[in-house]
Amino acid sequence: MATAESCSNVSCAPATLAEHVLFFLFGMYPWLSVNAFFTQSAIFAHSPSIPEGKNISAILGSVVQIANAVALAYVVADRRWSFRKHYVSLILILLGITSTILAACLWSESGYILGKHHSIALILTSFVAGIVGSTSMAVIFAFSGRFKQSLTGTVSIGNGFSGVITTAIGAIQGEGEETVRFSVSVRLPFASTSAR
């Protein structure tokens, strides 16, 4: 329980509705791109443009997990140099938007690496989305902890809600049906920028 002396700063004052909405949206952004990629995996798996076929989901999942190494590197570097969280957040938001716009434009492009045909653009943009998702978790909670206490919980709720948004858009799109209502090129940037 907070005492009057420890609540003399702004972090113990009740948060306004506007603050809760903003921190909810701030909490949603890290995983919107990653969730958008995974809700499109059925479309990717059946697309003739994706040489990996049904293996693309496992590849994207592995790439996102590998991106966790960047988050670990950020945490170690932050202990040494103490980065400004608001600048890092802005960079991550811009990276997330850029990666999904590039994915929307280039997802069906492929090329050869070491003689094997791969979905290079899709894999690279999902890696960047994974960097944004995992690194943001280390940044947004530290950043929100500098504000009113109740806002940290709001960030967490927003984070969990990002899956609901991307799933709802996937349902509207008609994912899994024979004919989808709109393409991946429309879906990816819409889902990933909806909270940004």
Phi and psi in degrees as a GROMACS rama.xvg file:
@    title "Ramachandran Plot"
@    xaxis  label "Phi"
@    yaxis  label "Psi"
@TYPE xy
-80.3622  138.607  ALA-2
-91.8971  167.289  THR-3
-60.742  -34.6064  ALA-4
-68.9084  -40.6054  GLU-5
-77.6691  -14.574  SER-6
-98.6521  16.6212  CYS-7
-71.6593  -14.7181  SER-8
-93.2398  178.003  ASN-9
-71.3577  -19.9013  VAL-10
-65.9188  -16.9847  SER-11
-98.1445  -8.65711  CYS-12
-72.0487  148.91  ALA-13
-64.8311  143.117  PRO-14
-83.5612  148.848  ALA-15
-83.1127  166.058  THR-16
-61.5298  -41.856  LEU-17
-60.2609  -41.082  ALA-18
-64.1502  -42.1548  GLU-19
-62.9063  -41.9669  HIS-20
-62.7711  -46.2034  VAL-21
-63.429  -42.3963  LEU-22
-72.8894  -29.4118  PHE-23
-62.1943  -48.1531  PHE-24
-64.5651  -39.104  LEU-25
-61.7408  -37.4784  PHE-26
-72.8417  -27.0227  GLY-27
-72.7772  -32.8515  MET-28
-61.9483  -34.8481  TYR-29
-59.5934  -39.7189  PRO-30
-106.014  3.31408  TRP-31
-58.899  -45.6472  LEU-32
-64.6776  -47.1131  SER-33
-61.7415  -46.2205  VAL-34
-62.13  -37.5996  ASN-35
-63.0222  -40.8268  ALA-36
-62.0526  -45.0146  PHE-37
-72.9893  -29.8887  PHE-38
-74.5441  -12.1943  THR-39
-97.3453  0.742401  GLN-40
-61.7474  -32.2677  SER-41
-64.9237  -39.6532  ALA-42
-67.9705  -43.9976  ILE-43
-59.1684  -45.1396  PHE-44
-62.5962  -30.063  ALA-45
-100.682  3.41912  HIS-46
-83.8841  132.514  SER-47
-67.6382  -13.9096  PRO-48
-78.2361  -14.7056  SER-49
-101.531  104.88  ILE-50
-65.5481  -23.2218  PRO-51
-75.4683  -16.4447  GLU-52
60.3053  -132.559  GLY-53
-68.0349  -14.8076  LYS-54
-76.2201  -10.0617  ASN-55
-60.7169  -35.2281  ILE-56
-62.0095  -44.9086  SER-57
-66.2828  -37.9574  ALA-58
-66.0356  -45.8528  ILE-59
-63.0451  -40.6581  LEU-60
-61.1568  -42.2598  GLY-61
-64.679  -41.3945  SER-62
-64.0615  -41.3908  VAL-63
-65.1884  -38.3459  VAL-64
-67.4412  -38.0106  GLN-65
-62.8762  -33.6311  ILE-66
-62.7682  -18.9564  ALA-67
-60.1045  -24.8552  ASN-68
-63.232  -32.2256  ALA-69
-67.225  -39.702  VAL-70
-62.4786  -41.7982  ALA-71
-62.7201  -43.2952  LEU-72
-62.4482  -38.0797  ALA-73
-62.9325  -45.8564  TYR-74
-60.6086  -43.6362  VAL-75
-64.7948  -45.6009  VAL-76
-65.9204  -35.5757  ALA-77
-66.1748  -34.6063  ASP-78
-63.451  -33.9478  ARG-79
-80.52  -44.961  ARG-80
-112.53  -6.78899  TRP-81
48.2949  74.5406  SER-82
-67.7101  153.529  PHE-83
-79.3718  116.601  ARG-84
-62.6204  -33.6304  LYS-85
-68.9559  -33.4986  HIS-86
-71.2738  -42.415  TYR-87
-62.9187  -41.267  VAL-88
-61.0688  -44.3149  SER-89
-61.957  -43.9386  LEU-90
-61.1569  -42.5423  ILE-91
-66.5926  -39.3713  LEU-92
-61.3956  -46.1486  ILE-93
-64.3312  -39.4258  LEU-94
-62.5798  -42.5355  LEU-95
-62.7678  -45.4536  GLY-96
-64.0887  -45.6758  ILE-97
-61.9325  -44.1402  THR-98
-64.2623  -38.505  SER-99
-77.3692  -31.8287  THR-100
-66.9052  -42.9371  ILE-101
-63.0514  -40.5958  LEU-102
-63.0548  -40.0679  ALA-103
-62.7096  -35.2407  ALA-104
-84.5702  -30.5891  CYS-105
-119.347  4.32158  LEU-106
-55.988  -31.0318  TRP-107
-90.9375  -0.698573  SER-108
-79.8061  140.173  GLU-109
-138.357  169.541  SER-110
-160.459  -177.221  GLY-111
-107.708  132.88  TYR-112
-128.37  122.009  ILE-113
52.1825  39.6143  LEU-114
80.5861  0.958683  GLY-115
-112.49  143.048  LYS-116
-81.5601  125.334  HIS-117
-137.659  155.586  HIS-118
-84.8681  74.7313  SER-119
-60.5894  -48.4164  ILE-120
-62.7334  -44.6015  ALA-121
-64.2274  -42.4033  LEU-122
-66.9105  -44.8256  ILE-123
-65.8986  -42.23  LEU-124
-69.9395  -32.0882  THR-125
-71.5631  -30.8966  SER-126
-63.1131  -45.1067  PHE-127
-63.2632  -41.4014  VAL-128
-61.1886  -38.1905  ALA-129
-64.5148  -38.7588  GLY-130
-60.9639  -45.4619  ILE-131
-61.6223  -47.5277  VAL-132
-61.8443  -51.717  GLY-133
-73.5562  -40.4555  SER-134
-69.8582  -36.0735  THR-135
-60.7119  -32.2941  SER-136
-62.5787  -36.0681  MET-137
-74.0488  -25.1418  ALA-138
-91.205  -48.0441  VAL-139
-68.9195  -34.1035  ILE-140
-72.8939  -37.0971  PHE-141
-65.2577  -40.157  ALA-142
-67.225  -47.858  PHE-143
-68.8054  -24.1763  SER-144
-65.4469  -13.3591  GLY-145
-85.4111  -4.46679  ARG-146
-112.158  -161.397  PHE-147
-61.2219  140.122  LYS-148
-56.8038  -39.7764  GLN-149
-67.236  -18.7048  SER-150
-73.7363  -23.7623  LEU-151
-65.6421  -40.478  THR-152
-64.0346  -37.7725  GLY-153
-64.9339  -39.1001  THR-154
-60.6288  -43.6128  VAL-155
-63.325  -42.1661  SER-156
-63.198  -43.5266  ILE-157
-60.4472  -39.2813  GLY-158
-60.6839  -45.441  ASN-159
-68.0765  -31.0134  GLY-160
-72.5657  -17.7334  PHE-161
-59.8288  -32.6624  SER-162
-68.2571  -34.9454  GLY-163
-64.4163  -43.9857  VAL-164
-61.052  -50.8885  ILE-165
-66.779  -35.1135  THR-166
-67.7289  -41.2493  THR-167
-62.9346  -41.8469  ALA-168
-65.5752  -38.0478  ILE-169
-62.8151  -39.2059  GLY-170
-66.3069  -41.9595  ALA-171
-64.137  -38.7096  ILE-172
-63.4703  -29.1163  GLN-173
89.6172  28.9253  GLY-174
-57.6431  134.976  GLU-175
92.0121  -13.8168  GLY-176
-86.7511  166.067  GLU-177
-60.621  -42.0132  GLU-178
-123.911  128.016  THR-179
-91.8794  152.625  VAL-180
-74.7416  -30.2707  ARG-181
-150.166  157.756  PHE-182
-81.3256  169.708  SER-183
-58.7826  -36.7619  VAL-184
-64.38  -24.3729  SER-185
-88.6114  -40.7053  VAL-186
-67.2779  -46.8077  ARG-187
-60.1187  -52.5961  LEU-188
-67.4084  -32.7697  PRO-189
-63.8417  -47.8202  PHE-190
-66.0424  -38.8158  ALA-191
-81.8036  -20.2381  SER-192
-102.867  -0.736995  THR-193
-63.0496  -27.7499  SER-194
-107.901  -3.95738  ALA-195
